[in-house]
Amino acid sequence: VIDEVHTLIGAGAAEGAIDAANILKPALARGELQCIGATTLDEYRKHIERDAALERRFQPVMVGEPSVADTIEILRGLKERYEEHHRLKISDEALVAAATLGDRYIS
């Protein structure tokens, strides 16, 4: 999984050098490498769509925003990991509030 996959375009390129995206293209084309790249629709259009050879090697999958109920379930699934990592307890009320307030104030 490559988060912010659009940053591969131009990454590591210096004068006369090849960027990370161009290094990956042959392996992707031959099927030797399979990956999932995450980016926003705007960044996809700005960077990936402009490189036809790279775009051919990816299949876009649009993932919508989860509902508040789905967000609560996602947070419940992650809760134990965060509790162990941060050595604290997270109440269910805190998860519900985070999802509800996030939906209200973050757009």
N, C-alpha and C positions, 0 to 999 in steps of 0.2 A: 504494500500500500504506500503510495506516494502522496502525502498531503501537499497541497499547493503545487500540483503537478505543473502548472504553467510556469513556475520558476525554473524549470529545467531548460527552457528556451533561453539561451544566452549564458547559462550557468557555466562558469569555468572557461568561457571563451576569452581569449586574449588575441592580440593581432596574429593572424595566421593559425590560430588554434580552433579546434572543433568544440562545440558546446555539448553539454550532457544529453540533450535531446537527440542530437545527431549520432552520438555514440550508441544510444539505445535503439535507434530505428532498425538497424539490420537484425538484431536479436529479436526484436518484436515481430518483424516481417517474417523471419524464419520460424517463429513459434517457439524459439528457445527460451524466451522470457515472457511470462505473463504477469501483468500487474494491474492494479487498480489505482487510478489517479483521481484525487479529489480536488475540485476547484469550484469556483462560482460560475454561473452562466456568463456573467460579464467577462471574467478572465478567460474563460474558454473561447468566447467569441473574439476577444482581443488578441490572444496568443495562439491557441491551438488551431482554430479555424484558418488562421493566416498561413499555417504551415500544412499544406495539403498532404504531404507525405506522412507527417506525424498524425494528422487527423484520421487518415485511413487506418491507422493502427489501433485506434481506440473506438469503442462503441459507447456513445453517451447514454447514461442512465440518469434520468431526472429523479431526484429524491426530494419530495416535498417536506415541508415543515411538519413535525409531529404535533398532534393535538395535545391539549393540556393533559388529558387522561393518559395518552401514550407517553408523554414526557415524565409523568409521575411514575409509570411502570419502568421506564428506562432508568430513572434515578434510583428506584428501589432495587433494581438489578445491580447497580454500581455501588450502592450504599456500603456494603460490607468491605469492599476493597478500599474505599476512602476512609472508613472508620479505622481499619487496620493501619493504613499508611500514615494517617494523621494522629493516630492514637486518641480518638475521641468517639463519642456517640452522636449519631444524627437521628433526631426524632422524625417520625413519619409526618408530623405536623410541619416540620421545617421543609421537608421535601415537597409537600403540597403547596406551601407558601412560596417556595422558590419557583415552582412551575407556574403557579397562578400569577404571581407578580411579574415573572419574566414575560408571560404572555401579555400582560397588561402594559408593561412599560418598555419592552424591547421590541423594536420593529425592524 
